[in-house]
């Protein structure tokens, strides 16, 4: 949505949180080599579904993270 930032927060100890995504609630993360696993719950249509997103880490610095899943590439920036 224009003007609204979305994403996630990765905290120490493996805790994760969604940013401006009420129906997609991240709650934990894990890094395995060059793979980022983001887990949480998807809420919608009267049901709740647990999920884990598997993202390939393409590039990681102190200020940015670029991940790939299939043909989708996303860049996240530290706030």
C-alpha positions in Angstrom: 0.0 0.0 0.0 1.4 3.4 -0.9 2.8 5.4 2.0 2.7 2.4 4.4 5.8 0.5 5.2 5.5 -3.2 5.7 8.0 -5.8 6.8 9.2 -7.5 9.9 11.5 -7.0 12.9 14.1 -9.6 13.8 15.1 -9.5 17.5 17.8 -11.3 19.4 16.8 -14.7 20.7 14.9 -15.6 17.6 11.8 -13.4 18.2 10.2 -11.8 15.2 7.3 -9.4 14.7 5.3 -8.1 11.8 5.3 -4.4 10.8 1.9 -3.1 9.6 0.5 -6.5 8.6 -2.4 -7.4 10.9 -3.2 -10.7 9.1 0.4 -11.9 8.9 1.9 -12.3 12.3 5.5 -13.3 12.5 6.6 -14.6 15.9 10.0 -16.2 15.4 13.0 -16.5 13.0 16.0 -18.7 12.5 19.0 -18.5 10.2 20.5 -21.7 8.8 23.6 -20.8 6.7 22.2 -18.7 3.9 18.5 -19.5 4.6 16.2 -17.3 6.7 13.2 -19.1 8.2 10.3 -16.8 9.3 7.5 -18.4 11.2 4.1 -17.2 12.4 0.4 -17.2 11.9 -1.8 -16.1 9.0 -5.2 -14.8 10.1 -8.0 -14.4 7.7 -11.4 -15.7 6.5 -12.2 -17.0 9.9 -9.2 -19.3 10.2 -5.7 -19.2 11.5 -2.9 -21.1 9.7 0.6 -21.6 11.1 3.3 -21.1 8.5 7.1 -20.9 7.9 8.5 -18.9 5.1 11.8 -20.1 3.7 13.9 -17.3 2.2 17.3 -17.6 0.5 19.6 -14.8 1.8 21.2 -13.2 -1.2 23.0 -10.3 0.5 23.3 -9.3 4.2 24.9 -6.2 5.7 24.4 -4.2 8.9 21.8 -2.1 7.2 20.1 -4.2 4.5 18.9 -7.7 3.8 18.1 -9.1 0.3 16.2 -12.3 0.2 14.9 -14.5 -2.6 12.0 -17.0 -2.8 11.5 -18.5 -6.2 11.5 -15.6 -8.7 10.6 -13.0 -6.0 13.4 -10.8 -4.7 12.8 -8.4 -1.8 15.1 -5.9 -0.1 14.6 -4.9 3.5 16.3 -2.0 5.2 17.1 -1.4 8.8 15.1 1.4 10.4 
